[in-house]
Amino acid sequence: MSNHLNTFYRDIEKAIVVGRTIPTVSSSQGAYLTIAEKKKLNFCSNNYLGFAQDKRIRHAAIRAIKRYGVGPGAVRVITGTNILHVKLEEKLATFKKAEAAIVFQGGYVANLAAIQTFLGKEDIVVSDELNHASIIDAIRLAQIKNKFVYKHCDMVDLERVLKEIATLRKTPKNNGQLPLVLIVTDGVFSMDGDCAPLPQIVKLAKRYQALTMVDDAHGEGVLGDHGRGIVDHFDLHGQIDIDVGTLSKAFGVMGGFITGRKVLIDYLRQKARQFLFSTGITIPDAAALIAAVDILEKSDSRVKTLWKNANYLKKRFTELGFDIGNSETPITPVMLGDEELAGTFSQKLLENGVFATRIVFPMVLRGKARIRVMPSAVHTKKDLDFGAKVFHRVGKQLGVVV
Ligand SMILES: *Cc1c(COP(=O)(O)O)cnc(C)c1O
């Protein structure tokens, strides 16, 4: 059979062999989940605080559905801004100690909106080499020609780039204005768990008059007082221009958001194409997220438990002889290097009751394959011990540890 889909027939087979098959989960996301009718320890979700199946949050969503229905009905600028969207944005701004907040359909979309709205083709972006795919895609979407990459978290290299662009930034754009310079970084690097040196980035940004943007996807609900994020962790309130977060990880639901000065948030509300031309998050999403923010404002107990669990698990893995990289956060990458080894490792974990997917290219560089373990606040010590024991057994079988 020859037809116009031949390329896909050919390439999908390749993709599945070297890539991944996607497991189907037939339970909620908790400490355990169900795959192919079997209960497995959930060791790789981003549901850090257990909010994805939290009873209080579920009930908030149900109550909201009864009152307001399900869908918002239109893009937000037509009739789709529900009172819950407004409340959620107010609560997020307060939670993040920022002037204002705007909610998008995901963290990915929020990154697109931020970069595409604030920067034009002739502006300048300076980006960490390990930034998340959504930042890379955002820079492409904005068609920014002047893009510069600095070595991962390397402030000497960042300064080198900022010096290098001295002439470029004094060259007026077609409209006569000088180009903007934006330094953009992940807050927590999602595959390694290390943190961007934000205080130094802010210092350099001030010295070289650049705007700053941080993607705090893995810092929200994890870092800072009550999980307020990396800006709070470094006490840099008001000093990062564009603070992007996700509502799909620790917050346990779905969505993304940006906090910052009111003028910038208002600008997004008027100009961001992702806001103007795509419907906002659903009613149950918004209600669930309001409940999640309320819980975090009131109590930091889940955040504390998350860190306690993470520290315990990292200690266990280290004792067992695994290389867990240089994570500074609950993200616990078990470094394996070889992609095939990582695949076999993950498969054997699953056979032994532990679900932890392998992370391979293009999510990390070739030769840097790993299994990224994600402890959460809803794992018990027994769960963590079970997980570590299975890792040890498989690790020995495959000659990774002794
Ligand atoms: C997960 C992630 C995103 C995307 O967030 P979604 O809400 O899932 O769209 C963006 N940036 C980083 C660093 C992430 O880890």
The ligand as a MOL file (V3000), in Angstrom:
LIG
                    3D

  0  0  0     0  0            999 V3000
M  V30 BEGIN CTAB
M  V30 COUNTS 15 15 0 0 0
M  V30 BEGIN ATOM
M  V30 1 C 6.2590 20.6190 32.9430 0
M  V30 2 C 6.9840 21.8340 32.5430 0
M  V30 3 C 6.3670 22.7980 31.7550 0
M  V30 4 C 5.0000 22.5960 31.1500 0
M  V30 5 O 3.9880 22.7390 32.0900 0
M  V30 6 P 2.5280 22.2050 31.7200 0
M  V30 7 O 1.6500 22.8410 32.7270 0
M  V30 8 O 2.5800 20.7180 31.8160 0
M  V30 9 O 2.2270 22.6650 30.3350 0
M  V30 10 C 7.0720 23.9540 31.4590 0
M  V30 11 N 8.3140 24.1410 31.9260 0
M  V30 12 C 8.9410 23.2340 32.6910 0
M  V30 13 C 10.3240 23.5180 33.1990 0
M  V30 14 C 8.3060 22.0460 33.0280 0
M  V30 15 O 8.9300 21.1450 33.7720 0
M  V30 END ATOM
M  V30 BEGIN BOND
M  V30 1 1 1 2
M  V30 2 1 2 3
M  V30 3 2 2 14
M  V30 4 1 3 4
M  V30 5 2 3 10
M  V30 6 1 4 5
M  V30 7 1 5 6
M  V30 8 2 6 7
M  V30 9 1 6 8
M  V30 10 1 6 9
M  V30 11 1 10 11
M  V30 12 2 11 12
M  V30 13 1 12 13
M  V30 14 1 12 14
M  V30 15 1 14 15
M  V30 END BOND
M  V30 END CTAB
M  END
